[in-house]
Amino acid sequence: MMSPRPALAPVLASVLLLAPARAEAQTHAHHPSHGAQPAADSSRGDSAFAAVQARGRIAMGVDQYTSEHQFDDLADGGRIELQRDPADTAGVRTIREHLQQIARAFAAGNFETPGFVHDREVPGVRTMAARRDRIRYEFRPLPGGGEVRITTRDPDAVKAVHEFLAFQRMDHHVEVQE
């Protein structure tokens, strides 16, 4: 699978030039079904965060400032959730398509999308790719988008999934859901 970087470079460059101003002007929308608030205050004026959000919009197809991520550690792996206002049916459809694509890519050991969004290799992905035959990725629709449930019985894979999710929480400025 070809990396999105070469084809999207001109678009990304223009988006990144506008991202810092956009970061100042917008905040995360909190979806009422979630138990955690995004750490919006820490994102203001943070150009690295704005760049992650801009690349995320390119990779995921939805505005990262009006969508909410959750990255939950679970005993047998974890889950990635992405939702937005359920009334935005086009956005919800885009999220579901993206998460289904992510589940397929991760199952094949392909972690190019998170590498692109975060502009680096994400912790845990080497082990997750090496142990892909021991990890299951299942997409499930949710009212405002969906989730990818990640399950495994392999202790090293669970550790890698938790490293991956912890990095995602940090870089997307998401607080742990309680």
MDAnalysis code that builds the backbone (N, CA, C; Angstrom):
import MDAnalysis as mda
import numpy as np

u = mda.Universe.empty(534, n_residues=178, atom_resindex=np.repeat(np.arange(178), 3), trajectory=True)
u.add_TopologyAttr("name", ["N", "CA", "C"] * 178)
u.add_TopologyAttr("resid", np.arange(1, 179))
u.add_TopologyAttr("resname", ["MET", "MET", "SER", "PRO", "ARG", "PRO", "ALA", "LEU", "ALA", "PRO", "VAL", "LEU", "ALA", "SER", "VAL", "LEU", "LEU", "LEU", "ALA", "PRO", "ALA", "ARG", "ALA", "GLU", "ALA", "GLN", "THR", "HIS", "ALA", "HIS", "HIS", "PRO", "SER", "HIS", "GLY", "ALA", "GLN", "PRO", "ALA", "ALA", "ASP", "SER", "SER", "ARG", "GLY", "ASP", "SER", "ALA", "PHE", "ALA", "ALA", "VAL", "GLN", "ALA", "ARG", "GLY", "ARG", "ILE", "ALA", "MET", "GLY", "VAL", "ASP", "GLN", "TYR", "THR", "SER", "GLU", "HIS", "GLN", "PHE", "ASP", "ASP", "LEU", "ALA", "ASP", "GLY", "GLY", "ARG", "ILE", "GLU", "LEU", "GLN", "ARG", "ASP", "PRO", "ALA", "ASP", "THR", "ALA", "GLY", "VAL", "ARG", "THR", "ILE", "ARG", "GLU", "HIS", "LEU", "GLN", "GLN", "ILE", "ALA", "ARG", "ALA", "PHE", "ALA", "ALA", "GLY", "ASN", "PHE", "GLU", "THR", "PRO", "GLY", "PHE", "VAL", "HIS", "ASP", "ARG", "GLU", "VAL", "PRO", "GLY", "VAL", "ARG", "THR", "MET", "ALA", "ALA", "ARG", "ARG", "ASP", "ARG", "ILE", "ARG", "TYR", "GLU", "PHE", "ARG", "PRO", "LEU", "PRO", "GLY", "GLY", "GLY", "GLU", "VAL", "ARG", "ILE", "THR", "THR", "ARG", "ASP", "PRO", "ASP", "ALA", "VAL", "LYS", "ALA", "VAL", "HIS", "GLU", "PHE", "LEU", "ALA", "PHE", "GLN", "ARG", "MET", "ASP", "HIS", "HIS", "VAL", "GLU", "VAL", "GLN", "GLU"])
u.atoms.positions = np.array([
    [0.845, -1.182, 0.000],
    [0.000, 0.000, 0.000],
    [0.889, 1.244, 0.000],
    [0.540, 2.184, -0.805],
    [1.343, 3.389, -0.954],
    [1.077, 4.365, 0.181],
    [2.106, 4.998, 0.670],
    [1.987, 5.981, 1.737],
    [1.246, 7.215, 1.227],
    [0.390, 7.836, 2.085],
    [-0.347, 9.015, 1.646],
    [0.530, 10.256, 1.521],
    [1.768, 10.221, 1.974],
    [2.608, 11.413, 2.008],
    [2.873, 12.040, 0.648],
    [3.385, 11.318, -0.367],
    [3.709, 11.997, -1.621],
    [2.502, 12.646, -2.285],
    [1.400, 11.950, -2.357],
    [0.227, 12.478, -3.052],
    [-0.417, 13.631, -2.299],
    [-0.261, 13.668, -1.007],
    [-0.940, 14.674, -0.210],
    [-0.031, 15.818, 0.214],
    [1.223, 15.797, -0.181],
    [2.178, 16.807, 0.265],
    [1.718, 18.238, -0.022],
    [1.257, 18.568, -1.242],
    [0.828, 19.957, -1.484],
    [-0.377, 20.351, -0.623],
    [-1.324, 19.438, -0.459],
    [-2.501, 19.724, 0.357],
    [-2.083, 19.901, 1.808],
    [-1.248, 18.996, 2.285],
    [-0.793, 19.064, 3.665],
    [-0.058, 20.367, 3.937],
    [0.797, 20.782, 3.027],
    [1.548, 22.023, 3.219],
    [0.604, 23.203, 3.403],
    [-0.428, 23.301, 2.583],
    [-1.358, 24.423, 2.712],
    [-2.178, 24.320, 3.986],
    [-2.569, 23.115, 4.378],
    [-3.339, 22.938, 5.606],
    [-2.486, 23.297, 6.815],
    [-1.232, 22.881, 6.823],
    [-0.364, 23.145, 7.968],
    [-0.079, 24.629, 8.143],
    [-0.056, 25.368, 7.050],
    [0.157, 26.803, 7.160],
    [-1.007, 27.482, 7.862],
    [-2.207, 26.931, 7.693],
    [-3.400, 27.507, 8.308],
    [-3.703, 26.913, 9.669],
    [-3.104, 25.775, 10.014],
    [-3.454, 25.041, 11.226],
    [-3.237, 25.823, 12.515],
    [-2.120, 26.532, 12.712],
    [-1.968, 27.241, 13.988],
    [-3.072, 28.264, 14.249],
    [-3.481, 29.012, 13.245],
    [-4.569, 29.971, 13.426],
    [-5.870, 29.245, 13.733],
    [-6.090, 28.123, 13.058],
    [-7.294, 27.344, 13.285],
    [-7.316, 26.793, 14.708],
    [-6.158, 26.389, 15.215],
    [-6.078, 25.849, 16.572],
    [-6.491, 26.901, 17.592],
    [-6.156, 28.157, 17.342],
    [-6.538, 29.223, 18.254],
    [-8.032, 29.503, 18.180],
    [-8.601, 29.338, 16.992],
    [-9.996, 29.729, 16.776],
    [-10.999, 28.660, 17.173],
    [-10.569, 27.396, 17.225],
    [-11.515, 26.329, 17.483],
    [-11.138, 25.544, 18.715],
    [-12.132, 24.882, 19.295],
    [-11.903, 23.957, 20.388],
    [-12.551, 22.643, 20.042],
    [-12.217, 21.619, 20.811],
    [-12.835, 20.298, 20.598],
    [-14.294, 20.355, 20.981],
    [-15.119, 19.655, 20.212],
    [-16.518, 19.500, 20.580],
    [-16.622, 18.254, 21.450],
    [-17.210, 18.378, 22.617],
    [-17.358, 17.237, 23.510],
    [-18.673, 16.552, 23.201],
    [-18.615, 15.295, 22.864],
    [-19.810, 14.511, 22.576],
    [-20.403, 14.072, 23.909],
    [-21.678, 14.309, 24.168],
    [-22.259, 14.054, 25.476],
    [-22.238, 12.592, 25.897],
    [-22.045, 11.653, 24.985],
    [-22.047, 10.244, 25.364],
    [-20.724, 9.809, 25.964],
    [-19.708, 10.653, 25.950],
    [-18.396, 10.291, 26.463],
    [-18.242, 10.726, 27.910],
    [-17.417, 10.003, 28.658],
    [-17.168, 10.341, 30.041],
    [-15.986, 11.261, 30.227],
    [-15.183, 11.492, 29.215],
    [-13.977, 12.299, 29.369],
    [-14.063, 13.560, 28.523],
    [-13.485, 14.606, 29.039],
    [-13.376, 15.850, 28.291],
    [-12.030, 15.885, 27.595],
    [-11.957, 16.318, 26.351],
    [-10.655, 16.485, 25.730],
    [-9.892, 17.599, 26.417],
    [-8.596, 17.508, 26.375],
    [-7.755, 18.519, 27.007],
    [-7.567, 19.694, 26.057],
    [-8.651, 20.424, 25.798],
    [-8.634, 21.493, 24.800],
    [-7.721, 22.641, 25.191],
    [-7.707, 22.998, 26.469],
    [-6.902, 24.134, 26.890],
    [-5.428, 23.928, 26.581],
    [-4.935, 22.684, 26.705],
    [-3.520, 22.427, 26.450],
    [-3.187, 22.478, 24.967],
    [-4.198, 22.476, 24.105],
    [-3.942, 22.469, 22.667],
    [-3.841, 23.870, 22.081],
    [-4.271, 24.881, 22.797],
    [-4.261, 26.236, 22.256],
    [-2.828, 26.724, 22.114],
    [-2.502, 27.165, 20.922],
    [-1.170, 27.681, 20.678],
    [-0.118, 26.605, 20.494],
    [-0.505, 25.360, 20.484],
    [0.421, 24.238, 20.337],
    [0.497, 23.880, 18.855],
    [1.558, 24.344, 18.185],
    [1.651, 24.130, 16.740],
    [1.848, 22.664, 16.388],
    [2.513, 21.884, 17.243],
    [2.671, 20.445, 16.976],
    [1.308, 19.760, 17.020],
    [0.474, 20.134, 17.997],
    [-0.870, 19.570, 18.084],
    [-1.694, 19.971, 16.870],
    [-1.605, 21.218, 16.478],
    [-2.340, 21.693, 15.297],
    [-1.911, 20.913, 14.056],
    [-0.634, 20.599, 13.944],
    [-0.149, 19.821, 12.796],
    [-0.706, 18.407, 12.828],
    [-0.759, 17.788, 14.015],
    [-1.359, 16.453, 14.145],
    [-2.820, 16.512, 13.731],
    [-3.531, 17.539, 14.190],
    [-4.940, 17.683, 13.840],
    [-5.117, 17.863, 12.326],
    [-4.260, 18.645, 11.709],
    [-4.363, 18.879, 10.260],
    [-4.091, 17.591, 9.480],
    [-3.035, 16.875, 9.855],
    [-2.747, 15.603, 9.172],
    [-3.854, 14.595, 9.445],
    [-4.423, 14.635, 10.655],
    [-5.538, 13.753, 10.983],
    [-6.745, 14.016, 10.107],
    [-7.006, 15.282, 9.845],
    [-8.134, 15.615, 8.963],
    [-7.915, 15.045, 7.560],
    [-6.686, 15.115, 7.077],
    [-6.371, 14.563, 5.761],
    [-6.545, 13.044, 5.771],
    [-6.000, 12.393, 6.777],
    [-6.026, 10.930, 6.831],
    [-7.416, 10.381, 7.115],
    [-8.170, 11.058, 7.962],
    [-9.449, 10.527, 8.414],
    [-10.643, 11.098, 7.677],
    [-10.459, 12.249, 7.053],
    [-11.538, 12.828, 6.261],
    [-12.536, 13.660, 7.037],
    [-12.301, 13.860, 8.343],
    [-13.205, 14.691, 9.147],
    [-12.388, 15.676, 9.975],
    [-13.016, 16.784, 10.303],
    [-12.381, 17.823, 11.112],
    [-12.102, 17.261, 12.504],
    [-10.849, 17.286, 12.891],
    [-10.446, 16.755, 14.182],
    [-10.909, 17.623, 15.340],
    [-11.196, 18.890, 15.081],
    [-11.644, 19.785, 16.141],
    [-13.126, 19.598, 16.456],
    [-13.883, 18.987, 15.555],
    [-15.306, 18.760, 15.793],
    [-15.617, 17.280, 15.938],
    [-14.590, 16.483, 16.124],
    [-14.731, 15.045, 16.360],
    [-13.979, 14.718, 17.642],
    [-14.342, 13.623, 18.255],
    [-13.656, 13.238, 19.485],
    [-13.141, 11.815, 19.416],
    [-11.883, 11.670, 19.780],
    [-11.234, 10.369, 19.892],
    [-11.284, 9.894, 21.340],
    [-11.308, 8.597, 21.509],
    [-11.034, 7.948, 22.790],
    [-10.095, 6.790, 22.484],
    [-9.138, 6.570, 23.357],
    [-8.175, 5.472, 23.215],
    [-8.139, 4.766, 24.559],
    [-8.812, 3.627, 24.662],
    [-8.989, 2.948, 25.937],
    [-8.164, 1.675, 26.026],
    [-7.372, 1.545, 27.103],
    [-6.670, 0.303, 27.409],
    [-7.671, -0.667, 28.024],
    [-7.658, -1.902, 27.577],
    [-8.479, -2.953, 28.164],
    [-7.569, -4.146, 28.463],
    [-8.006, -5.017, 29.343],
    [-7.165, -6.131, 29.775],
    [-6.704, -7.002, 28.598],
    [-7.544, -7.118, 27.585],
    [-7.196, -7.970, 26.433],
    [-6.813, -7.151, 25.196],
    [-6.444, -5.889, 25.391],
    [-6.051, -5.029, 24.266],
    [-6.529, -3.617, 24.479],
    [-7.509, -3.198, 23.696],
    [-8.031, -1.848, 23.845],
    [-9.038, -1.509, 22.774],
    [-9.316, -0.218, 22.659],
    [-10.245, 0.238, 21.626],
    [-9.930, 1.661, 21.237],
    [-10.210, 1.944, 19.977],
    [-10.075, 3.277, 19.398],
    [-11.486, 3.710, 19.027],
    [-11.913, 4.838, 19.541],
    [-13.243, 5.357, 19.232],
    [-13.102, 6.722, 18.586],
    [-13.904, 6.957, 17.561],
    [-13.962, 8.272, 16.928],
    [-15.427, 8.572, 16.662],
    [-15.891, 9.721, 17.206],
    [-17.286, 10.114, 17.024],
    [-17.378, 11.613, 16.808],
    [-18.503, 12.004, 16.257],
    [-18.862, 13.406, 16.082],
    [-20.378, 13.507, 16.229],
    [-20.947, 14.646, 15.995],
    [-22.386, 14.840, 16.119],
    [-23.114, 13.853, 15.199],
    [-23.975, 12.985, 15.762],
    [-24.696, 12.013, 14.929],
    [-25.565, 12.652, 13.842],
    [-25.933, 13.916, 13.994],
    [-26.728, 14.603, 12.972],
    [-25.920, 14.849, 11.698],
    [-24.597, 14.827, 11.815],
    [-23.727, 14.989, 10.649],
    [-23.550, 13.614, 9.992],
    [-24.556, 13.203, 9.235],
    [-24.549, 11.851, 8.676],
    [-23.387, 11.608, 7.706],
    [-22.993, 12.630, 6.971],
    [-21.853, 12.469, 6.055],
    [-20.564, 12.262, 6.861],
    [-20.392, 13.035, 7.923],
    [-19.219, 12.885, 8.774],
    [-19.182, 11.536, 9.465],
    [-20.334, 11.084, 9.951],
    [-20.427, 9.773, 10.603],
    [-20.063, 8.674, 9.604],
    [-20.571, 8.776, 8.395],
    [-20.255, 7.793, 7.353],
    [-18.752, 7.794, 7.055],
    [-18.146, 8.973, 6.961],
    [-16.707, 9.084, 6.705],
    [-15.903, 8.438, 7.827],
    [-16.295, 8.687, 9.072],
    [-15.614, 8.073, 10.215],
    [-15.716, 6.556, 10.134],
    [-16.897, 6.044, 9.859],
    [-17.077, 4.583, 9.801],
    [-16.222, 3.970, 8.702],
    [-16.181, 4.616, 7.545],
    [-15.333, 4.112, 6.452],
    [-13.863, 4.129, 6.858],
    [-13.439, 5.208, 7.499],
    [-12.045, 5.323, 7.943],
    [-11.701, 4.227, 8.948],
    [-12.553, 4.034, 9.943],
    [-12.256, 3.037, 10.970],
    [-12.274, 1.615, 10.415],
    [-13.132, 1.346, 9.452],
    [-13.119, 0.033, 8.803],
    [-11.811, -0.172, 8.043],
    [-11.355, 0.879, 7.369],
    [-10.073, 0.816, 6.660],
    [-8.927, 0.606, 7.645],
    [-8.962, 1.302, 8.777],
    [-7.923, 1.155, 9.806],
    [-7.896, -0.280, 10.329],
    [-9.054, -0.851, 10.613],
    [-9.112, -2.231, 11.115],
    [-8.469, -3.191, 10.115],
    [-8.771, -3.013, 8.832],
    [-8.175, -3.882, 7.797],
    [-6.668, -3.674, 7.687],
    [-6.233, -2.410, 7.684],
    [-4.805, -2.107, 7.556],
    [-4.024, -2.653, 8.744],
    [-4.515, -2.402, 9.957],
    [-3.811, -2.882, 11.143],
    [-3.746, -4.407, 11.153],
    [-4.828, -5.074, 10.766],
    [-4.823, -6.538, 10.718],
    [-3.768, -7.058, 9.745],
    [-3.470, -6.273, 8.716],
    [-2.443, -6.653, 7.731],
    [-1.046, -6.197, 8.174],
    [-0.953, -5.563, 9.352],
    [0.339, -5.083, 9.839],
    [0.756, -3.751, 9.257],
    [-0.184, -3.008, 8.677],
    [0.089, -1.726, 8.040],
    [-0.319, -0.591, 8.983],
    [0.681, 0.141, 9.471],
    [0.451, 1.243, 10.392],
    [0.901, 2.569, 9.785],
    [0.804, 2.689, 8.451],
    [1.215, 3.914, 7.767],
    [0.361, 5.115, 8.158],
    [-0.933, 4.927, 8.354],
    [-1.802, 6.061, 8.656],
    [-1.425, 6.722, 9.984],
    [-1.287, 5.980, 11.088],
    [-0.859, 6.674, 12.303],
    [0.542, 7.275, 12.168],
    [1.417, 6.639, 11.395],
    [2.743, 7.209, 11.154],
    [2.651, 8.546, 10.437],
    [1.744, 8.633, 9.466],
    [1.518, 9.878, 8.739],
    [0.922, 10.947, 9.653],
    [-0.132, 10.591, 10.386],
    [-0.816, 11.562, 11.250],
    [0.150, 12.137, 12.282],
    [0.979, 11.290, 12.868],
    [1.874, 11.732, 13.947],
    [3.267, 12.089, 13.453],
    [3.503, 11.908, 12.160],
    [4.772, 12.255, 11.522],
    [5.964, 11.551, 12.171],
    [5.722, 10.311, 12.595],
    [6.782, 9.490, 13.184],
    [6.246, 8.083, 13.385],
    [7.156, 7.159, 13.671],
    [6.706, 5.814, 14.020],
    [6.068, 5.872, 15.402],
    [4.894, 5.325, 15.520],
    [4.144, 5.361, 16.768],
    [4.592, 4.187, 17.652],
    [4.838, 4.446, 18.944],
    [5.236, 3.364, 19.838],
    [4.250, 2.193, 19.792],
    [4.793, 0.994, 19.840],
    [3.984, -0.222, 19.853],
    [3.738, -0.845, 18.501],
    [3.865, -0.072, 17.409],
    [3.461, -0.601, 16.104],
    [4.386, -1.703, 15.585],
    [5.652, -1.665, 15.922],
    [6.545, -2.740, 15.451],
    [6.099, -4.087, 16.009],
    [5.801, -4.126, 17.289],
    [5.337, -5.377, 17.902],
    [3.958, -5.745, 17.380],
    [3.079, -4.759, 17.244],
    [1.738, -5.040, 16.724],
    [1.812, -5.601, 15.307],
    [2.714, -5.081, 14.495],
    [2.874, -5.599, 13.131],
    [3.466, -7.011, 13.164],
    [4.479, -7.220, 13.999],
    [5.128, -8.531, 14.073],
    [4.181, -9.593, 14.617],
    [3.261, -9.213, 15.474],
    [2.337, -10.169, 16.107],
    [0.919, -10.042, 15.541],
    [0.807, -9.533, 14.324],
    [-0.514, -9.289, 13.732],
    [-1.381, -10.535, 13.663],
    [-0.753, -11.713, 13.567],
    [-1.533, -12.950, 13.520],
    [-2.122, -13.313, 14.884],
    [-1.736, -12.593, 15.930],
    [-2.233, -12.851, 17.288],
    [-3.157, -11.744, 17.783],
    [-3.417, -10.765, 16.931],
    [-4.245, -9.617, 17.318],
    [-5.451, -9.541, 16.384],
    [-6.606, -9.273, 16.968],
    [-7.839, -9.129, 16.182],
    [-8.303, -7.674, 16.247],
    [-8.699, -7.130, 15.098],
    [-9.205, -5.759, 14.998],
    [-10.628, -5.836, 14.462],
    [-11.584, -5.379, 15.250],
    [-12.987, -5.471, 14.846],
    [-13.648, -4.098, 14.891],
    [-14.171, -3.670, 13.756],
    [-14.917, -2.414, 13.685],
    [-16.327, -2.634, 14.215],
    [-16.815, -1.643, 14.974],
    [-18.203, -1.632, 15.444],
    [-18.754, -0.216, 15.265],
    [-19.937, -0.087, 14.654],
    [-20.527, 1.251, 14.508],
    [-21.039, 1.767, 15.855],
    [-20.945, 3.076, 16.044],
    [-21.505, 3.777, 17.197],
    [-22.374, 4.911, 16.656],
    [-23.253, 5.490, 17.463],
    [-24.174, 6.504, 16.945],
    [-23.495, 7.653, 16.184],
    [-22.355, 8.132, 16.672],
    [-21.684, 9.250, 16.020],
    [-20.450, 8.853, 15.236],
    [-20.269, 7.566, 14.975],
    [-19.092, 7.106, 14.234],
    [-18.854, 5.630, 14.444],
    [-17.794, 5.315, 15.189],
    [-17.518, 3.911, 15.415],
    [-16.310, 3.701, 16.305],
    [-15.966, 2.424, 16.444],
    [-14.810, 2.041, 17.228],
    [-14.127, 0.851, 16.571],
    [-12.843, 0.722, 16.853],
    [-12.100, -0.470, 16.491],
    [-11.697, -1.119, 17.803],
    [-12.210, -2.305, 18.031],
    [-11.876, -3.079, 19.235],
    [-10.657, -3.924, 18.888],
    [-9.635, -3.840, 19.721],
    [-8.377, -4.553, 19.513],
    [-8.268, -5.603, 20.604],
    [-8.199, -6.893, 20.215],
    [-8.137, -7.960, 21.212],
    [-7.001, -8.925, 20.902],
    [-6.414, -9.423, 21.988],
    [-5.352, -10.416, 21.877],
    [-5.193, -11.114, 23.220],
    [-4.649, -12.330, 23.170],
    [-4.312, -13.057, 24.394],
    [-2.806, -13.066, 24.620],
    [-2.065, -12.466, 23.700],
    [-0.609, -12.437, 23.764],
    [-0.168, -11.282, 24.668],
    [0.519, -11.556, 25.783],
    [0.912, -10.488, 26.711],
    [1.802, -9.411, 26.076],
    [2.722, -9.797, 25.191],
    [3.573, -8.808, 24.537],
    [2.754, -7.922, 23.593],
    [1.768, -8.517, 22.942],
    [0.904, -7.735, 22.057],
    [0.033, -6.774, 22.866],
    [-0.482, -7.225, 24.018],
    [-1.278, -6.337, 24.880],
    [-0.429, -5.148, 25.306],
    [0.810, -5.404, 25.700],
    [1.713, -4.323, 26.109],
    [1.919, -3.340, 24.955],
    [2.125, -3.845, 23.752],
    [2.322, -2.986, 22.584],
    [1.067, -2.171, 22.277],
    [-0.099, -2.795, 22.360],
    [-1.362, -2.079, 22.127],
    [-1.497, -0.951, 23.148],
    [-1.173, -1.215, 24.397],
    [-1.268, -0.177, 25.437],
    [-0.273, 0.950, 25.182],
    [0.934, 0.629, 24.699],
    [1.901, 1.678, 24.343],
    [1.357, 2.537, 23.206],
    [0.796, 1.879, 22.203],
    [0.199, 2.564, 21.053],
    [-0.917, 3.509, 21.507],
    [-1.820, 3.006, 22.338],
    [-2.960, 3.807, 22.784],
    [-2.524, 4.950, 23.708],
    [-1.533, 4.710, 24.563],
    [-1.029, 5.772, 25.444],
    [-0.438, 6.914, 24.624],
    [0.310, 6.569, 23.581],
    [0.868, 7.606, 22.713],
    [-0.254, 8.376, 22.016],
    [-1.269, 7.663, 21.535],
    [-2.394, 8.313, 20.871],
    [-3.078, 9.297, 21.820],
    [-3.309, 8.872, 23.060],
    [-3.949, 9.775, 24.040],
    [-3.103, 11.035, 24.228],
    [-1.793, 10.846, 24.353],
    [-0.906, 11.980, 24.581],
    [-0.897, 12.923, 23.370],
    [-0.699, 12.381, 22.179],
    [-0.531, 13.232, 21.006],
    [-1.837, 13.886, 20.551],
    [-2.978, 13.240, 20.836],
    [-4.280, 13.828, 20.497],
    [-4.849, 14.634, 21.659],
    [-4.104, 14.741, 22.770],
    [-4.520, 15.478, 23.956],
    [-5.861, 14.967, 24.482],
    [-5.957, 13.659, 24.646],
    [-7.185, 13.024, 25.137],
    [-6.932, 12.520, 26.550],
    [-7.825, 12.871, 27.451],
    [-7.718, 12.387, 28.824],
    [-8.266, 10.964, 28.914],
    [-7.788, 10.233, 29.905],
    [-8.250, 8.864, 30.111],
    [-9.711, 8.902, 30.525],
    [-10.511, 8.044, 29.905],
    [-11.936, 7.958, 30.232],
    [-12.081, 7.091, 31.467],
    [-12.887, 7.567, 32.421],
    [-13.087, 6.790, 33.657],
    [-14.466, 6.219, 33.724],
])
